[in-house]
Amino acid sequence: MISSKLPKIFYGGDYNPEQWDAETHREDLRMFKLAGIDIATVNVFAWALNQPDEATYNFEWLDELIDSLHANGTYVCLATSTAAHPAWMAKRYPDVLRTDADGRKRKFGGRHNSCPNSLTYRKYAVRIAEKLAQRYKDHPAVIVWHVSNEFGGDCYCDNCEKAFRVWLRERYGSLDKLNHAWNTNFWGHTFYDWDEIVLPNNLSEHWGENNSTFQGISLDYSRFNSDSMLECYKLEHAVIKKNIPDSVITTNLMGFFKQLDYFKWAKELDIVSWDNYPGLQTPVSYTAMAHDLMRGLKNGDPFMLMEQTPSQQNWQPYNSLKRPGVMRLWSYQAVAHGADTVMFFQLRRSVGACEKYHGAVIEHVGHEHTRVFREVSELGRELGELGDRLLDSRLPAKVGILFDWENWWAVEKSSGPTVALNYVDQIHKYYKAFYDRNIQVDIVSVESDFNAYDIVVAPVLYMVKPGVADKLTNFVSGGGTFLTTFFSGIVDESDRVKTGGYPGELRKLLGIWVEETDALFPDMRNRIVVNGEFGSLSGSYECGMLCDLLHTEGAETLAEYGDDFYKGMPVLTRNAVGEGQAYYVASDPEPAFIDGLLERLCADKGVLPLLNTPEGVEVTRRVKDGEEFLFVMNHNADPSTYELDGRYTNLLNGDALGGSAVIAGRDVQILSPAK
């Protein structure tokens, strides 16, 4: 683990001294010391500086930079600089440029403008990564390698079209299997030669961002596009490993980023890292969920918070300042959910181009006498005093929420039943109900071990991949509780409907079959009427968007629809399978219903809150070598009071707490049981 290289949580961020003179750099080093900064990510966008032409490489400036950081006590996360190709490359080899969904060839400019299937781009990217690895493989300052930066985007050029056909051959083996998977007899799309296949874009199958006439080919393009960029990462990863076998290599992910299947990517990362940029009005539960997703990508391993802003962003519609205390609070929220680093973009603000108004540790005024720098320095002091006590600790969870990128792509490429269905929003609704109760959740993939949990929730499990239904059945039979929702069990991995009645392969497990699905307009509502009482649920609750009209086949009806022609039909069911229970929620309920339902499920399984706290006070638990650490975080501006069972010590200030405890507004407490 990288934590063995440092005696504390990494603290630092992206640093671009190539934009500054030597005197400014010396001043930065002085201020890093004041702030407790001990790691800098460098060389992210310096390819043009490193390689001014096809045959020339210039690393002398980078030698001086890394040596000066090391002499200052600052470690290095060394990027490969391949996130933006040089202008000379675009001029000499235009195949490196991307083509957009409308068939227009891009020109040089911006970033992420490299075609992932350009052999030219791949050749030069691997070459510079290898030269960097050979040059700095023995440098004591370099402890993490950072390939490219925030992979993303798409390309529809001839390179990609040819590579797509190769990818399809490898996936299907024959055109007969491909034609079957894509259901190409529809609209006369049958292919008789691989070269007849064209990329799905706005000139062929697509119109707009998510609309497709043929979801099978569009879904496979999404897989191919993710795999294409992953292949670029793997090529650089391999050449670094060849030269530095024990290197720690990552690339910065972006939370719920739709284009890339991060569960697949995480298998190739030595440690997950990600960039966290919530807005002022982003629900803190959503940010917590994103952290849990990043932790879940590698089965609960700690991750790196690679980027966050110390103050404000520059690219959102309204770039509000982080209020006093919020930077510290959100930094600890990342640590509370599994981060073993706290890092910023950026350490010094640039003076030109689009990120000159993006926040930084060192503002344009250039000195340490700013609110932001004081807050950064105070956090640096606290992290220094914590030392390695939290490093490599884990977050035990009894609840897993299933998330799947390919399911996300398929749900939102679907032609109907409603444009209002947002997969991530549905995940968040159920996550938030656990979050509000201070019940820890792992975000898990279809490949995860469901038996590690007492409860597994899979909202909108539209696509059921091979073997998943059997895994879920075994989980429930063994005593687990499973819950899924409307628009689940509809299609296979090729987006072909599983005939024989929805929810397809989940029909027997859930004990129901769905006859029709009603799509409601935004101003329409139905009601969920609970039969008697079910835990704290009683009476009626609003529901809407989609309403499955279903029949039971052994399942018990716990609630019915209250309105419309399907009044009295089941809307909440429970089916006993072996030692466990499988629940189905047939519509999109109001939050109070989800809260009450999950409260009952948790009570039945003995899944208890870590602490009972007022609204806005979040609690997580990390455990290491038998010692537990409770993180209590007050997202309210005003103080809050909560109850502790036992005596604790706040590691951040040494205070003893027990019984009725008070936490200040936007404050954090890290509690360890008193000895």
N, C-alpha and C positions, 0 to 999 in steps of 0.2 A: 504493500500500500504506500501511496505517496506520503502519507502522514509520518512515516518513519524518517523522512528526510528533514522534517522540521519539528521543533518542540511545541508547536502551537498551531492553531487554525491559521491557514494562509490568509494574509491581508494585503490587498493591493489592487491591481487592475491594469487596464490597457494603457500603454505609454508609447507616445510617438515623438521621441526627441529629434527624429530626422526633420521635423517641422521647425526646429528651434536652433539657436546658436549654442556654442559651448558654455558661455556664461550662464545662460538660462538653465542648461542641464545641470550645472554645478549647484545652482540655487534649488532646483528640484530635488537633488539628492539630500540637501540639507533639510528640506521640508518633509521628505519621506521619513527621515529620522524622527522629526517632531510628531508625525502622525502615526508612527508605529508600523509603517508600510514595509513589508518584507518580501514581496513578490511583484514582479512587473511582467506583463505580457507584451512582448515586443515583436517587431518585424511582421505585423499582420498584413499591411498593405505596401510593403517596400520592394515588391518584385522589380519594378522599373528602376529603382535605385540600386538594387543588387545586380541587375543584369541590364546594362544600358544598350546592349546589342546582342546579336545572336551568339557571338563567340566570347564576349567579355563578361567576367564576373567581378564584382567589387564588394568585398566583405570587410574591408578595413574599418569602415565606420562602425560596423556591427561588432567587430572585435573590441574596439574602444568602448562602445556602449556596454557590452556585457561585462568587460573587465571593470569598468567604473561602477556598475551596479553591484558586482560581487565585492569590490573593495568597500562599498558602502553598507554591506550586510544585506543586500537585496537579491533574492533569488530570481530566476528567470523562467517564465513560461515562453518557450521559443516557438513562434509561429513560422510556417513554411513560406509565407508571403504569396501563396498561390490564389488568394481570393480575388485578385484583380490582375489580369494579364497586362503587359506593357503595350504602349501604343505601337511600337515598332512591330510587335508580333501581329497585331490586328492588321496593320498595313501590308506586311509581307505575306501573311498567311490568313486570309479572310475566313477560312474554314473554322477558325476558332470562335467566330462571332455567332451569336444565337439568331434564330429566326422565330418571330412571334407567332401567335395563334392565327393571325390573319395572313401569314405567309410573307411578312416583311423582314428582310435581312437587317439586323441591327448594325449600327456603326460603333466605332470605339466610343466609350463613355460609360459613366456610372460604374457599377460593379456587378458581380454575378452575371457578367455578360459573356462568359465562356461556355461554348457548347460542351457538355460533358462527354459527348461521343466523338469529339474532334481528336484524332490521333496526334495532331500537332500539339494541342493543348496538353494532352496526357504526357507526351514525350518530354516537353519542357518542364512541366510541373514535377514529374518524377526526377528529372535531372537536377533541378535546383534543390529539391528536398534531399536528395542524396548528397549533394555538395555541402549543404548545411549540416547534415548528420555526420559526415566525415570530418568536418571542420570543428564541430563543437561536441563531439561524442565524449571527450574526456574533460570538458569544462565543468568544474565543480558547481558553478552557479546554475546550470541548466538542469532543471528537475522535472519539467513537464514539456511535452511537445504538442503543439497546437496546429493541426492540419487545416489549412484554408481558413474560412470564417463563415459561420452562418449559411451553410449550404442551402440553396433553395432556387426557385424559378423553374422554368421549363423551356424546351427548345423543340422546334418542328422543322429542322433543316433536313437536307438530304442525308447527312451523316446519321442523324437520329432515325430517319425512316429505314435506312438499310440495317442499322443496329437493332431496331425494333423487330424486323423480320427474323434476324438471327435469334433474338431473345425468344420470339414466339416458337421457332423451330425447337429450341431447347426445352421450352415449357410443354409443348403439345406433341412433338414428335412427328405428327402427320397433319395434313390439312383436313382429313376426315374428323379427327378429334377436335381441331380448332373450329370447324364449321358447326359441329355439334355443340361445343361449349358456348359459342356466340349465337346459336340459333339463327344461322344465316339464311335459312329458307324464308325467314321473314323479310319482306320487301326485296326479294331477289338478290340477296347479298352473297350468295355462295361463291367461294374462292376456289379456283382450280390451279392457281400458281401462286407461290409465295410473293412474287413481285407484283401481284395485283393488289396486295394489301397496302393501304396508305395510312399515314398517321391520322388519328381523329383530331381535327382542329376545326376552326370556323370556316374552312373551305370544304370540309367533308361532313363529319357527323355532328359537329358541335355548333351551338349558337349561345353566346354568352358564357358565363363562368361555369355553371353547373349543368347546363342543358345538353343532353345527348340523345340522338335517335337510336343509338346502339350501345347500351350500357356495357355489354361484354367487352367490346374493343376499347371503350373508354376506361373501364376499370383496369384492363391489362396495360393500357398506356400509363396510368397512374403508377402501377407496380413497376413498369419498365423505367419510368422517369426517376423514381426513387432509387431503383437499383443502379441506374446509370451514374447518378451522383455518388452513390455508395461505392461503386467501382473506382471512381476517381479518388475517393478517400482511401480505399484499400490499397491502391497502387502506391500512394505516398507512405501509408502506414507500413507497407511491406519493406520499402527501401530503407526506412528509418530503422526498422527492426533488424534488417540485415546487417546494418552497421552498429546498432546499439541494441543488442538482444534484450537487455533489461530496462529499456526505455519505457516511460509512461506516456501514452499517446491518447489524445482526445481531439474532439472538435466541438464547438459550442452549438448546442441544440437550442430550440426556441419554444419549449413547452408544447402547447397544443397547436403545433404547426402542421397544417393539413397535408402538405405535399410529400412529406417524407415519413416512411414507416419506421418510427424511432425504435420500436421493439426489435426490428431486424437490424437497424444500425447499431444498437447498443451492444450486440454480440461482438462487434469489431472495435469497440472502444475499451481501452484499459480502465478508464474511469469516465463516467458520464459528467458532462459539464453543460451548463445552460445559462441563457441570458434572460433575466427577469425584469420586465418593464411594465408593471401595472400602471394604470392611470389613477388620478386622484379618486375617481368614482368606481374603480374596479372593486367588486366585492372581495373582501379579504379572504373569504372562503374559496373563491376562485383561484386566488394566488396560492393558497394552501394546497388546493387540489393539483395545481400544476407542479408544485414541489413534490407532492406525493407521486405524481406520474413519473417525474425524473428519477426519484428514488426507486420506483417500481421497475424501471427499465432493466436494472441488473439485480433483480430479486432482493431489494432492500439494502444494497450497498450504499454507503455515503457517496455524495456527489459533490461536484464543484459548482458553486455559484460563480460563474465566470464573469458575468457583467450585471450591473444594475447602475442606476444613476444615483449619485449622492444628493442631487437636488431636483433637476427637472430634465425632461426629454425635449427633443426638438421636432419630432416627426408626427406627434399626435395633433388632432385638431385644436386642442386646448392644452397647453403645456404648463400645467400648474406647478408651483414649487411644492416640494415635500415640506409639510409643516414641521416646526421644531419637534424633534424626537421621533419623527416617522422613519427617517433613514435608519436610525438605530433599531427601532421596533421591527421594521421589515427585514433588516439584516438578521436579527435574531429569529424572526419567523422562518427564514431559510434554514438556519442552523437547527431550529426546533424540529424541522421536517427532514433533516438528514444531511444538510450541507456541512462539509468540512473545510470550506473556504468562504471568505467574504471578499468579493472583488468588484471593482467599479469599471464602468466606462464613463469617463476617462480620467486619467490622473492629472492632466493639464488640458484646458480648453484650447482648441485650435483657433486661429485668427481668421481663417477663410474657409469657404465652401460650406456645404450643407450642415455640418455638425459644429459650427462655431458657436451656436446657442444651446448645444447639448451640455448639460451640467458636468462639472468636473470637481475633483478634490481641490485643485489649484485654479481659481477663477482668473478672469482676464486682468483683474487688479494685480495679480502676481505675488501677493504676500499671504501670510498666515492669519491675518487679522480679519477673518470673515466668519460668519455663523457656520457655514458649511464646514470649513476647515476645523473649527473648534469641535464640532460634532464628530467629524471623522477621527480626530485625534483622541477624543474621549473613548470612542469605540475601540480604537487601536490599543489604548491603555488597558481596557477591560479584557480584550482578547489575549493580550500579553499576560495578564494576571491569571486567566483561566488556564493557560498553558495547554498541556495535552490531555487534560482530564476528560474532555468530551470526544476526542478523536476516535474514530472507528466504532463509536457506539451505534446501536441499532434501535429502530422503533418497532416493538412487537405489536402486531395487529391481529384481531380475530375476525375482521371484516375485510372482504376483498370486493372491489368493484371492477368488473370486466370491461376493458376498453380495447378496441381493435381498429387500427387505421383502415384496413381494407373494408371493414363494415362501415366506417365513416364515409369513405369514398362512395360506396355503393348506395348507402342511404340517401346521400345528397345528390347523387346522379340519377336517382330514381325519377321516372316520369310519373309523378303523382305519388301518393294521393293528395299531398298538400305542400305548398312552398314554405309553410310555417314550421316544418319539422327540422329542428337543429339538433344533431346528435350530441354535440358537446354540452349544449344547454340541458339536455335530458340527463346526461351523466351528472352535471353539476347539481341539479335539483335533488337527486338522491344523495349525492355526496354531502350537500349542505345540511341535510337532516342529521347525518352522523356528526358532522363538524359542530353543529350547534349544541350537540350533547357531549362534546369532548370525547368522542369515541374514535380511536385511530383507525385509519383505513389505508389499505394498500391498493394501488391501482395495478391490476394484474392483466396479463395477456391470456389468450386462449391456450397458450403453451404452459401456463403456470400450473402449479400443484394446488388444485382447489381444496384438497384435503387438509391443507395447512390452516384453513379458516373454518369458523363456525357458520358464517353467513356469507354467501356470494350473491351479489346483485348485478344484473346485466340489463340495464335499460336499453330498449330498442335493439335487441339482438337480431337484427334483420337477416344477416348472413350467418348461417351455421355451417362452419367448415367441417371437413371430415373428422370424425372422432370426438367432436366437442359434445354432441348430445350424449354419447356414451359416458364421457367424463362427468358430465353434470348428473346423469342418472346414478352413476356410482357414488358421487359425492352425496347426493340426497339419500340414497339407500343406506349409506353408512352413518346417517344421522345429521347431515348438514341441512341448512335452510337455504333455499334458492328462491330468488325473486326475479321475474322478468316482466316486461310490459308489452303493450300494444306494438304492432308492427314488428313482431319477432317471429323467427322461424320461417321466414318467407322464402328465401332463396339459398342456393348453394354458393360455392366460392366463385362460380362464373356468372353469378347474378341470374341464374335460371330458377324459375319458381319450382319448388318441390310440390308436385301435384299430390292429390289425395286429401287435401284439406289443410289449412293453416292451423297451428304453427308447425307444420311439416314434421321434422324429426323430433321436435319437442312436444308433439301432441300427446303421446302416451305419458311422458313425464308430468305434464301439466294437467292431464285429465280433462281436456277441453278440445273443442274444434270451433274455429272462427268461420262464420258464414259470409259476413260482409264487414266492410269498414266504412264508417261515415266520416267524411271530412267536413268539419264545421268552419264557417266563416269566423273571422276574428271577433265579431260582436255576438256570436252565438255561444250559448252555454247549455250544458246538461247538468244533471245532479247525480251524485253518488249517495244512495240511501243505504245506510248500514243496517243489517238485520240484527236488531237488538243492540248489544254492545260487543265491541271487540277491542279489549284493552281500553284505552282512553277514547277510542272512536265510537261515536254514537250520533244519531241524527243524520243530517245530510251535508254534503260538501259539493262545491262546484267542480266541474270538469269540462274539458273542451278539446279543441283541435282535432283529435282523432278519437273515434269511439268504435271499438270492435264489437260486433254483434256475435255473441258466442253461445255455444251450447256446452253443457257439462257432460263429461264421459267418465264419471267417477269422482270428479272434484266437488268439493263443498262450496256452495255459494255463500259468501260472507257479506256481499253488498250488491245492490241492483241499481240499474239506471232509474232515475226518477221522472224522466220526461221523454217526449217524442214517441214515435210509433214503436220504439223498442223499450219503452218503459217496462220495468219488471224483469228484463234480461240481466244475466250476471255481469258485473263489472269488476268484482274482486272475488277471486276463487283461491281455494287451498286444496292441494291434493297430497294425500299421504302416500309416500313411496318408501318401503322398507322402514328404516328408523327415522326418516326425515320428512320434510315438508317442502312442497313446491308451490309458490304463489304466482298469480298472474293478475296484473293491473291492466284493465282493458281500455283505459282512457288516460288523459293527461290531467291529473288532479291538482287542486290548489295545494299550496305548501302544507297547510294544517293537516290535510289528510295523509300526506307522505310522512310528516313528522309522527303522527299518531300510529301509523302502520309500522314504521321502523322501530318506534319505541316498544311496541308489542313484540316484534320479532327479536329484538335485543333482550327483552325481559325473559322471553321463553328460553333463550340460549344462555342466559346469565352473563351477557356482555354488558358490563357496567361502565358508566362514565368515569374518566380519570378523576375529575372533580366536578362538582356542581357549581357553576359560576353564572353571574349575570350575563345578559346579552352583550356581546362585544368583547368578552374576555375568553380568549382561546387558551387551551391547554394541550400540550403534547408530552410524551414521555420517551426519553432515550435511555437505553440500558447498556452498561459496559461492565464486564467482569462482576456481575451480580449487583452493581451499584446503579440505582436509578436516578434520573434527573428529570424533574418536572419543570417544564417551561410554562410559565403563566404570562400571558401577553394581553395587555389591556389596549384594545383598539379604540376605546372611547377617549374623548378629550378630557373627561372628568374622572376622579378617583372611583374605584369600585371595591366592594367588600365581598369576600367569599369565605367559605369555611374549610378549614384543614383538619383532617383526622390524624393527629400526631404532631410531632415537632420537627421543624425543618430549618435548614440554614440557607439563606440566599447567597449563592456563590458570588454574586456581583458586588455585594457590599458587606457581607458578613452578618447581616441582621438575622436574628432568631425569630421564627414565625410559627404560630400554632393557633388553633381555634379560629376566631374571626380575624382574618388577615385583610389588610388594605393594600391595594396596588394603585399607584398614582396614574393619572391619565397618560396614555401612550408610553407606559413604562413596561419593563420586562423584569421578571424574577426567574432565576434558575435555582430550583429548590432541590436540595439533597437532604435525605433523612438525617436528622441529628443523631450523633453517636453518643 
